[in-house]
Amino acid sequence: MSRPFVTVIVVAHDGGRWLGETLKALASQSYRPDRVVGADNGSRDGSADLLTQALGSANVLRLPRSASFGDAVAEVLGKLPPGVDGEWLWLLHDDCAPDRRALEALLRAADEDRKAAVLGPKLRDWLDRRLLLEIGVTVGRTGRRDTGLEAREFDQGQHDGTREVMAVSTAGMLIRRDVWEATGGLDPFLPIFRDDLDLCWRVRNAGHRVLAVTEAVAWHAEASARRRRRMTVSGDHPRRLDRRNGIFVVMANLPFLAMLWALLRNVAGSLTRTVLFVLGKQPANALDELVALGSVLAHPVRLAKARRARREGRKKGYKRISRLLTPRGAGLRRLTDMVQSFLAGEGPVDSAGRHHHAAPEEEVIAPAPAPQGNPVKRFLGRPGVLLVFGLTLVALVAERSLLGAGRLGGGALVPVTGGAGDLWAFYTGGFHDLGPGSADWAPPYVAVLAALSTLAFGQTSTAVSVLLLGSVPLAGASAYLASRRLVPDATESGVGVRVWVAATYALLPVATGAVASGRLGTAAVLVLLPACAVLAAHLLGPDARRSRRAAWGFGLVLAVGAAFVPLLLPMALVLGVLAVVLFRTARPGVLVPVGIALGVPVALLLPWLGGLVLDPGRFLLEAGLHDPALVSPALGARDLLTLSPGGPGLPPFWVTGGLLAVALGALFVHRARAGRRAKPDPQAERGRIVVLSGWGIALFALVIALVAGRVGVAGAPTWPGVPLAVAGAALIVLAALSAPRLDAARARGGPRRIAAWLVAAVAFSTPLLAAGHWIVQGVRGPLDGDARDPLPALAVMNSRHGERTLLIRGAEFTVLRGRTPLIGEAELPVASPERAKVAAAAQGLAGGRGGNDAEVLAQHGVAMVAVAPPVGPELARTLDSQPSLQRMSLSDSGGLWRIAEPLTPVPARPAHFMHTPWLWLQGALVLVAVVMAAPGRREPAEEAARTPDPALAGVS
């Protein structure tokens, strides 16, 4: 080939640690360049002296520290005479040492492809010289730089061969001088990061080619990207500057329609990444992401000028360029990797799908051999998956009478109607239609159901069915996951014990009774209790950071549970105080996490809790209707000990007898071993304390259940299901803690082996008997899969002008404006004077008191009185006997009477002035709790601290 003229430009900036080797590598090139000049950007480490010694003072240009790489090259070219025909510029960073044949290989590739105007070498890592950094780069429509390489990929020749690429780094870039001058060189607005990408994009728009030549090799330290030296060309953080420049380059170089689509993707992607950074406890990264996007969008004039300068060949060349951009599916894959990494507690990942913080070198171990076989079969064969599948099958068979029907309702559950929008409107609409009062806030569990209904595509019936009818398999899955932390699985029977724990907990009498009675609150708490137990264990643990995070998570889960069952909150308060008293010495600082855990639910439920404080008996109620027919009038000792809360859908007492026997055996085993021990054993002593603490929690919950079952609300006892669920969970954990004793006894053989197998058989009898009984009996309770509408259709037709209807359902009443009550509406308390008057009038009508009860209702806008089915004959006769009531209909679907008194129209009351601000504050509190409870990134070690951000790899 003819000998081309080559000018080498070396730019230095505080690069003395690498510059000597770079200059030595340049001097040893097999192809001797015709001219070598240097520029020093205000170095303070002697880099300028090194350049002067190697190149001579006449060939070194000194510039201020604020000069960029592009400024330095432009200044050098301005001092040089005009280029000769076919002159090439070879640009070298001070931290880039080329192989001795690198320039020769680049020039040979340029001679073989006359359209090539920019060529770049294969870049390897300066320290680990086997490690690939880049072989050309590309970019996605969102500005994310992509090398196409795996994390820490070694060079084994797998990518060898000259190829056309989107761009190459300025570290070792060979470019024709006429092309440099025609395209304007590096953009001054991009002092560092992505300047090479922008230049190569403009070169390609001009009709030239960009090649990556793997025969040419250079080793690059990436000193600026890895923050091994101070960056002085800009005061912005490197990650923020890199992200801003990436967005700017894409927005400036894409055609108009493609630019608009990239704009939408950048906004959506940046917001998503910001949220994940915040949840991953990386607020600085979140701020960089937002500021980078904002700095581009806030200067549309600057962007318009950049687009105007690049309009030549942009649309024509985009067809060829689009083939070299990152494939469209890669962006979604990276975002998915980022979400998965956050859920795994590893922190968000960078644009290439790699974590921002790598594990230290010494912690890297050889990967385990990949498991053989079909991954789907392996997943389906896991014990936890089989357990959930089995519980789901049991639930489907047992609930056969409720499946495939029209509307779920009955018992404590109001017939499910409406959608997610209706629930949100009810929750955010402020106060009930009968006027403001301190206790008239909508029950907070309505917001939880609204959120679940939104996830179920707006179908409230789907959300309620999954939560109530699927409570057994959901509770089993929750308990199985929680048992990994609470139950030791290092024993021989570890997995079997976890399966037993989950199955026994999911099939407690409380669970089957909750399904039969339509108790949505108990079903929700059953699913949440295992998570509360795990978070409580972390909360009291020695790790202060994990304890704080667990405290926020515990408070959030407790708030959701207390929204369904308020009794959880005072129970947690008592246990929290006891924990502080008992652990204040062994666990210093325990008061702070316990305070957070108990303060979060109080803060989130504050206005609604104010109404409960004014009427403390409501702490014993839960989500749903309070129907005395669903509660046993008096629970005996046998019922409490066998965890039977009374009411429909419960198994016989002997079903849970095995659980009680095993739990008692665990207590006696630990006491016996403690009595025989000659020397104190700290580990055994801790185990005994755990057993005694578990029994303390179980007995405390049994006492609460006894009080709840004996203390009535509105003249009727309440259902003690949740306290018995807590007691059952404690007993199950106690029994599971005896598993190592059984393993030891079975290993000794003889009578002890037989006794161990007998205890295991007794333990496993509980879930097996419970599942068998539930399958045989089915769901026999007031819950109906085809519940009737409690509001007659005639009442809806006669309420077109806003007339109210008083709906009487047992001892409860609801005032509605021409529609079926939503979940939660019938539970609003009697607090305001207007509601008290309506309540007194309704009770008077139902009791046959006479007087002006109908007139009072009419004065409050009530035009009709409806009675939900079934309508008792005595109540029908009583209402018929009222002179101011006229029967409109009476059938199995309910009864309807018209009030003959003059009607006073009453407009709907506006929300209290504090309601909307409180909803915003509540949303902010939920967001704060979620962020504080979310798993943060892993702590980086010293090696990781000096590892660069891979998103900035390949630029210095």
N, C-alpha and C positions, 0 to 999 in steps of 0.2 A: 504494500500500500504506500501511497505518497505520504511523506512526513508532514503531519499537521503541526501548526504552531499552537503551543499550549502555554497558557499563563496560569500559574498557581497562585491563589489568594488564600493566605492563612490569617484567620481572625482569632485574636486572643482576648480573653477577659478573665483575670484571676484564675488562669488555668495552668499555673506553674507546675502542678503535680503531674500533669499529663503532657504538657507542651514539649518537653525534652524528647520523649519517645515519639511524639508526632513528627517533630523535625528530623529525628534520626531515620524514621521510616520514609519520610519524603526524600531524604538524601540518598537512600538506597534503592530508589526506583529503577527498574530495568529500562524504563523509557525516560530519558532525561528531559524534563520540561525546559522550554526555552526561556521562561522568565518566572521568577518566584518573588512575590511581594507579600508584605505582611501589614496588618493593622492591629493596633492594640487599643482596646476600649477602656482606657483609664485603669489598667490593672494596678494593684497595690501589693502584689506578691512577687514581683520581679519578672513577670512574663514579658514585659517590653524589653528588658535587658537580654532575655534569652533570644527573642526575635532579632534583636540588633546584632548579637554575637553570631547568629547563624546566617543572617541575610544581609547584614550591613546597614548602617544607619540611613543610607539613601533609599533603601528599599522598605523601610518601615514607616508607616504613618501612625501618628499618635492622635487619638480621638478622646473626647470626654467619656466618663463612665455611663452617661445616659444614652450613648450611641448604641444602636441595635446592630445585629449581624448584617441586615440589608443596608443600613446606613454606611457601615464600614466598606462593604463591597462597592457601593456606589461612589464613595469618596475615593477609593483606590482607582477605580476605572476613570474617574474624572481627572486624576493626575497622570494617567498613562496616555501615551499617544493613541490616535485612532487605530482600531484593530486591523490587522492584515486579513487578507482573504482566507476564509476557512479557519479563523482563530477559535480555539476552544478555551473556556474558563473552567478551571478545576477548583472547586471551593472546598476548603478544609476547615473544620472546627479545631480548636486547640486540644480537644479531647478525643480526636479521631485519628487513629494510627492506621494507615493503609498497608496492606501487604505489598511486598516489593514488586509484584507483577500487576498490581491493581490498575494503575494508569494504562499500562499496555493492553490489558484485557478490555478496558472501557473503550479505548481508541479502536481496537480491532472490531468490536461490536458496532461502533459507529460507522466504520468503513463498510461493514457488511450490510448495513441498513441505512441508506442515504436519507430516509425520511426521519431518522432519529435525531432529535435536537437536544434531548435531555437524557442522560444515562446515570444510573446510580449503582453502587456496589452492594453486595450482600453485607449486611451489618451484623456483627457478633458482639457479645458482651465483653467489656474491657477486662473484667475480673475473671469470669468463667468463660474462657475463650471457645468453649464448645457450644455455648448457648446462643440461639438465634434471636436477634432483635427484630429484624425486618428484612424482607426481600420485596421492596416496593410496598406501598400502602394504598388504601382506598378510603372511602368515607361513605356513610349512610346519609339518607335524606334528612336525618336529624342532626347531622354534624358530628356523629361519633366516629372517631378514627378507628380503622380496622386494619390490622396487619395480616389477618388470615392465618395466624400461627396460634398454636396451643400455648398455654402457660408453661414457661420453662421448657420449651421444645429444643432439643439438641439437634445440631446440624450433622446429619448422617448422609447428606447428599440427596435427600428425598425431594428437595425443591430445586435441584440444579437445572440450569437451562436458561438462556436468555428469553425474556418474555416481555410483552407489552403490559404496562401497569398504569394505574391512574396517576400515581405520583411517586417520587423518590425523595429521600431526605436531602437537605442541603449539606449534611455531613458526608462529604465525598462526592457531591453532585458534579457531573461533567456536563456543561451546557455551551452551546455555540454562542459566541459573543454577539453576533448580529441578531439572534433570536432574543437574547437577553435585552438588548437595547430596543428591539421592536416591541416587545411586550411590556417594557417599563421596569423590568427587574422585580425585586421583592417590594410588596406594598408597604409603605411607611406606616400605615395604620396597624399593620401586623408586625410589631417589633420582635416578637418571639412566638413560637407555636403556630402552626398551620400556615406560615408564610410560604413554606415549600409546596404545600398542597395547592394554595391559590396560584402560585406561579406556574406549576405544571398544568393546572386546569386552563389557564389562559394560553399556555403554549399549545395545548391540544386543540383549543378553539381556533387557533391560528393555522391548524392543519398539520402540525408536526406530531411526531410520536415520542412517547416516553418509555424507556426500557429499563428493566432491572437486569443487571449482568451478574450472574452468580459466580462466574470465573474470577471476578474482581471481589476481593474481600477486604473489609476494614473493621477495626475494633473500636467500638464507641462507648465512652463512659457515661453519656447522657447526664452530664454534671448538673445542668440547670433543671432538667425534668426531675432528677432524683434529689434535687435540693442539696447538692454537695457544695454549692457555692451560692452566694447571695445574688439574687436577680435584681439588677439596677435599672433596667430599661422600663420598668413599670412598677408601680406600688401595689398592684393587685396581687392576690394570691395566685400561685401558678395554676391551680386547678380551675379557679374562676376565669383566669385569662385564657386558658386553653379552651374551656367550654364556650366562652364568648366568641373567640376567634373561629371556632368550629361552626357555630351557628351563622356567623357573619359570612364566612366563605361560601357556605352552601346557599344562603339567601341571596348572595351577590352574583353567583355564577349560574344558578338554575334558571331555565326559562320561566315566564311569568306564571303559567298555570301550575307547573311543577313547584314553583316557589310558594304559591298559596297553599298547596297541599303540605309542603314541608313546614310551613308556618304553623298549621293546625297540629301537625304531629309533634312539633317542638313544644308547643304550649302544653298539649296534653301529656306528653312524655316528661317534660320538666316538672309539671305539677305532681305527677305520680311519683317520680323519683324524689322530689322534695318531701312528700309524705313519708316515703319509706326511709329516707335519711333521718327524718325526725323520729320515727318509730324505732329506728336502729340506734338512737342516742348519738347521732352525728349531726348536731345542729350547724356546725361550721360548713359541712358539705352541703346541707340543705340551703344555707344562705348563699353559698357560692352558686348553686344551681339557679336559684331565683334571680340573683343579681346579674348573672351572666345573660340570662334571657332578657331581663329588663333593660340591660344596657344596650342591647341590640334594638329592641322594640321602641325604646324611648328616643331614638335618634333616626327617625324615618328619612330625614333629608340626607344624612350621611349615607344611609343604605341606598337611597335613590341615586346619589352621585356615583357610588361604587358600581351599581348596576349599569348606569349610563356608560361608564368607562369600559365596561366589559361586554357591551352589547354586540360588538363585532364578532361574528361567527358563533355566538352563544346558542342560538336556536338550531343552526345548521349542524353544529358539532355535537349536540346533545344526544343524538341517536347513537353515535359511537361511544360517547362517554357513559351513557346510562348502562351499557353492558359491563362497564368496569366498576360501577358503584356497588356498595354492599347490597346483596340480595334483599328483597323486601321482607322476607320472613325472618331475617336475622335480627331485626329490631325487636320483634315480638318475642323471639327466643331469649334475647338478652334481658328484656323486661321480666319474662317468666323466671329466668335464673335469679334475677334480683329479688323477686318476691319470694321464691323458694329459699334463697339464702337468708332473707330476713326471718321467715318462719322457722328456719332451722337455728336461729339465734347466732348466725355468723356475720351479721351485718350486711348491708347492701354491697353489690358488686359493681364493677366498673363497666364501661361500655363494651368491653370485649368479653364480658361474662366472667371476669375473674374478680376475686375479692380484693378490696382495697388494702387489707393487711394480711400478709402471708404468715404462715407458721414459721417459727425460727428453724434454722438449718438443722439444729440438733434434734428437733422433734419430728423430722420427716422420717417416716419408716417405710419399709417396702410394702407396696399394696398387697392386700390379701388376694389370693387367687379368686377369680370370678366364679360364683356359684354356677353349677351346671344345671341344665334343664330349662324348661319353659318358665319365664319369669311370672306369667299369669298363674301357672299352677303352683309355683312357690308361694306367691302371695295368698292364693286361696287356701293353701295348706297351713298357713300360720294358725297357731292356737287361738289368738284373739279374733281372727277373721271367722274361724269355725264357730267360736262361741257366739259372736254377734249373729251369724247366720242361723244358728240353732235357736237363739232367743227370738229372733224375728219369725222363724217358722212357728215356734210355740205361740207367740202373740197372734199371728195371723189365724191359726186354727182356733185359739180360744176366743178371739174377737170376731168370729165368723158371722155372727148375727149383726154386726155393726158395719160390715164392709159392703160397699157397692150400693148403699142406700142414698136417700136424698139429702138429709140435713142432720148433722150431729147435734144432739141436745138432750136435756133431761138431767134430773138430779141437781147438782150444783151448777151445771153448765147451762147458760142461756142458749137457746137454739142459735147456732152460728149463722150470722147473716152479715151482709155488707162485705166490703173489701178493705184493702190497706188504706185507700184514700179516706174511707169513712172513719176508720180508727184514728188516723192522723188528724182529721178534722175534729173529731170528738176530743182528742187529747189536747190539741192546740187551741181549741175554741174557747178556752177559759172555763167559765163556771156553768153549772147546770142551768137549765131553762127556768127554774123556779127562783132564780135570784142569787146574789152573792152571799157567801157565808164562809167563815174561816175554814170549814171542813169540806167545801164543795169542789176541791180540786179533783180532777179525774184521777182514778187509781193509776199509779205509775206503771203497773204491769201492762196497761193498754198500749203504752209506747213500745214496750218490748214486743208485744204481739204485733203491733203495726210494723215494726222493723222486720220481724220474721215473715209477716205476710208480704212485705215488699220483696224479700228474697224469694218468696214463693210466687213471684210474678203477680202480686196483688191479690192472691187468693187466700183470704183469711181461713176458709174452711180447710184448705190444705195445711196451713201452718198449725192450726189447732189439732187436726187429725194426727199429724206427725208427732206433735209434742205430747198429746194425751195417749193416743193408741200406740204410738211408738216409744212410750216412756220406758218400757221394760228393756228392749234392746239398747236404747240410748243410755239408760242407766248402767246396763251391763258393760257397754263399751267404755263409758266414763270410769267405772270402777276398775276395769281391767287395765286401763292406762295408768290410773292412779296407783294401783297396787305395785307397779314397778318401783315406786319410791317408798311405799309404806310397808311392803312385805319383802323380806329377804328372799331373793330368787337364786342365791348361790347354793341352795341346798339341792339334794337329789330330786326332790319333788317340787322344785320352785315353780315351774310352769303350771303343774297341776294345782298347786295351791292358789295361784293367781286366777286360774279359771274358776276354781271353787269360790273364791272371794267374789268375783264378778257375778257369777250365776246366782249365788245365795243372796247377794244384795239386791240384784234386779228382781228377784222373785219373792221378796219379803211380802207379808200380808198387806203392808201399807200400799205397795205398788198395785196389786190386784184390786184392793179396795178402792184406790183412787180412780182406776179405770172404770170400775162398775158404777161409782157414784158421780163420775164426771168432774172430778176435782182437779182442775187444771193447775192450781197452785202447787199441790203436793207433787204432781207429776213433774213440774219444772224443778222443784227443789230436789227431788230424787236424782235428777240428772246432774245438778250442780254440786251436791254434797261431796262427792269424791274430789272434785277440783278444790273445794274449800279445804279438805283435809290435807291435800298435798301442799297447798299454799301456806297453810298454817304450820306445817312441818318446816318449810323453808323459812318462814317468818321467824321462828324460834331458833333457827340454826346459827352457827357461829360466823358465817360469811355475812358481813354487814351490808355489802352491796346487794347481794341476792336477797337478804332479808328485807331491805327497803323495797326492792322491786316486787317481791312476793306480797308485801303489805299492801301496795297499791292494787295488785291483782286480786288479793283477798277482799279488799274493800269493794272493788267493782263487782265481783261475783256475789258478795254478800248483799250488795245493793239490789242486784237483779233478783236474788232469792227473796229478800225482804219485801220487794215490790209485790211478789205473789203471796208470800206468807210473812206478815209483819212479826210474828212471834220469833222468827230467827234473830231479829236484831237484839231484843233483850237477852236471849240465850247467849248470843255471841258476846254481849257486853259483860255478863257474869263470868263467862269462861275467860275473857280477855283480862279482867281484873285478877282472877285467880292465877293466870299465866304470869302476869307481872309480879305478883307476890311470890310465886314459887320459883321463878327463873331470874329474879333480880340479881342474885349472887352469881349463879352459874353463867348467866348471859347478860353482862353489863350492857346497858343501853337498850334493853328490850322495850322500854316504855315508848320510845319513838316509833318503831314499826307497829306496835300494838295500837298506839294512838292514831296512826295513819289508817290502819285497817278498820278501826271503828269510826273514825271521823269521815271517811269517804262516803259510806252509805247515808250517814246523817246529813251530810251536806247535799247529796244528790236528791234525797227524798224529803227535804226540810219542810216545804209547805204542807205536804200531805201528812207528814209525821206530826205537825202541829195539830191537825184534826184528831189524830189518834191519841195524843196526850190529853186533849179535852174529853175524850171518851175512851178511857183505857181498856174497856172491855173489847173494843174492836181489834186489839192486838191479838186476841185469840181466834179471830176470823181469818179467812184466807180468800183468795180470788174465787169468785163464784157466789152463788146464792147460799144463804144460811137457812137450810131446810131442816127442821127438827126431825123429820121422818128419816133422815140419813144418818142419824147419830143414835147410838145405844144410850138409854137413859142413865145407866150406871155400869161402869166397867169393873169387873172383879180383878183380884190379884192374879188369877191364872191368865186372864186376857192380857194384862200388862206384861207379865213375865214371858209370855209367848208372842209378844209384839203384835197383838191383835187389837186394832183401834176401834173395833165395833163397826156395825153398819153392813151394807150389802157387799157381796163379792169376796168374802174372807174365807180362807181355808180352815179346816178343823185345827184345834189347838195342838194336836200331835204332829202336825207338819213341821213346826219350828222347834219341837222339843229337842231334836238332835243338836241344833245350834246352841241352845242354852246349856246342854250337857257338856259340850266340848269347851265352851267358854268357862264354865265352872271348873272343868278339869285343868285348864290352863292356869287358873288362879291357884289351885291346890298344888300343882306341879312346881310352880315357882316358890311357893311357901315351903314345901317340903325340901327342896334343894337348898333354900336359904338356911333352913334349920340344921341340915347335915354338914354345911360347909365349915371347915375348921378355920381356914384363912379367908379374909375378905377378898372377893373377886370383883373388881370394879365393873367389868363388862356384865357379869351376871347381876350385879346390883342395879345397873342401869336398866337391864331387861325387866327386873322386878318392878322398878319404878314405873316403867312404861305400862306394864300390866295393871298395876294399881291405878295409874292415871286413867287408863282406858276404862276400868271398872268404875272409877269416879265419874267419868263423863257419862257412862251408861246409866248409872244410878241417878245422876242429876237429870238426865233426859226423862227417865221414868217418873221422877217426881213432877216434872213439868207436865208430862202427859197425864198424870193423875189429877193435877190441879185443873188442867184444861178440860178434862172429861167431867169434872164435878162442878166447876164454876160455869154458870150459864150466862148467855148473852141474849137479851130480849126474851127471857123466860125459858130458854132452851139450852141444853149442854152443847159444847163445841167438840169438834172432831180432833183427837190428839194424834193425828197421823204423822206429822212432821217430827215431833219429839220422839215418837217411837222409831221413826226412820233413823234419827241420830243415834238412839240407843242400839238399834240393830247394827248400824255400821260399826260402832265401837266394839260390840261383841264379836262381829265377824273378824275384825282386825286382831282382836285378842286371840281368837281361835287360830288364826293363821300364824301368829307368832309362835305357836307351839309346834309348828312343822319341823324345825330342827330336832326337837325332842323325839318326835315320832321317827325321824330318819335314824337317829342314834339308837332308839329301841329296836327298830326293825333290823339294824345291822348286827345287834348282839345275838339275835336268834332266840329260840326257845319260847317260853311263855310271853316274854316281852314283845317278841315279833308278832305273836298272835294278838296281844292286846293292842299293838299299834295298828294292825289291820282292822281290828274291831272299831277303834276310835275313828279311823278314816272312813269306815263304812257308815258310822253314825253321822259323821259330818256331812258326807255326800248324800245322805238320805234327805236332808232339808231341801236342796234345790230340785232333786228328782221328784220327791213327793209333791212339792209345790207346783212344778210344771205339769205333772200328771193330773193333779186335781183340777188345775185351771183348764187344761185341755178338755177333760171330761165334762166339767160343769159349764164351761163357757162363761161369758159375761152375763150374769143374771143380776141385773140391777136396773135402776131407773134410767141409766144412760141408754138412749135410743138412737139408732142410726137413721131414722126417718122421723125426726121430731116435728111436731106440728107448729105452725106459726102461732105464737100466743096472742097476737093481735089480729082479730077477725078482719077479713077483707072488707067487710061493710064499714068498719071504723076507718080504714084507709080511704075508702071512697068518699066518706062524709067529712074528711079533714082537708079538703082542698084549699080552704081559706085560712089555714093556720089554726083551726080549732084543736084544742088539746084533748087527749084521751088519758083517763086514769086507768092504768093497767094494774089489776090486783092479782098477785101470784102468791098464794099462801098467806104468810104474814108480811110479805114485802109488797111495795107498791112503787110504780114508776109513772111519771107524767111524760107523755110523748106527743110529738106533733106529727101524727099521721104516718108513723112507720114503726117497724118492728124494733125493739130495743137492741142496741149493740152490746157486745160483751163489755161489762163494766158499768153500764148505765144504771142497771137496777141496784147497784151497790152503793150509790151515792148516799151519804148519811143525811139524816134530818138535823140540820144545824141552823139554817136561817129561820127567822120568824115566819116567813111565807111558807116554807116547807113544813114547818111545825103545824101551821094551821091546816094545810092540805092533808098532812098525815093524820091529824085529829079528826078531820072530816071524813077521810077514807075509813078510818077505824070505826067511826060512828055509823057510817052506812053499812059496813060489813057486820057490825054488831047489832044492827036494828035499833039504834038508840033513838032515831027520829030527830025532831028539831029542825034546825036550819043547815044541816050538813050539806045537802045538795046545793043550797043557795051559796054557801061558802065556796064550794067547788066552782060554781058558775062564775062567781066574782073573780076567780083566779084563772078564767079562760078555759075551764074544763067543760066540754060539751057532752062527753060520753064516758061511761064506765064500762071497761072490758074486764072479763075474768078469764085468766088463762086456764086451759084444760088441765085436769078434769074439774068441772064445776060441780061442787057438792050440792045436793038437793036442798040442804038447809040454807046455804048461802043464796041459792037462787030464790027460795021463798022469801028470804029476808029482803033481798033487793026488790022483788016484786011487790012487797008490802009497802015500799016507800012511795008516798003519793007524788013525789017530784021526779020519779024515775019511770021511764016507759021502756018496756022490753022491746028490743029490735030483733034479737035472734038468740037462740039457745040450742046448742047441739053438742056433739062430742068434741067439736073443734073449739069450744069456748062459748061464752055468753057476752052479749052486748046490750047495754041500757043507755037510753038518751036522757039527759037532764032537761027537765021541762022548765027550768028557771031562766030568766033573762040572762044572756051570756055577755060578759064583759071581756072584749078582746084585750089580750095582753101581749105586747110585743116581746120578742126574745131579748133577754137582758144582755147588755154588752159585757165583754170580759173586764175583769178588774184591771186597773191601770198598771198593776205590777205583774200581770200574768205574762205578757209578751217579753218584758225584760228578764223575767225568771226563766222562761224557756231558753232564751239565748245563753243565759248564765249556766243553766243546766247542761246545755250542749257543750259549752266550753269546759265545764267540769268533767264531763264524760271524756272529752278529747284529752284533757290533761291526764286523767287517770289511765287511759289506754296507753298514752305515750310513756308515762312513768312505769307502767307495768310491763311494757313490751320488752322482749329480750334485747339487750344491747350487743354491740360487737365484742368479739373476744379481745382480750388484752394483747397488744402486739409486743413482741420481745425486741431486744436491741437489734437483732438482725432484720426484723421486719421494719423497724424504724428507719433503717437506712435503705430499705427496698423501695424503689420508686413506685409511684402510682402508675400502673400499667396503661391507664388511659393516656398518659403523656409519653409513653415509651417511643423512642425513636426520634425525639426532638430535643435539642439542647440550645 
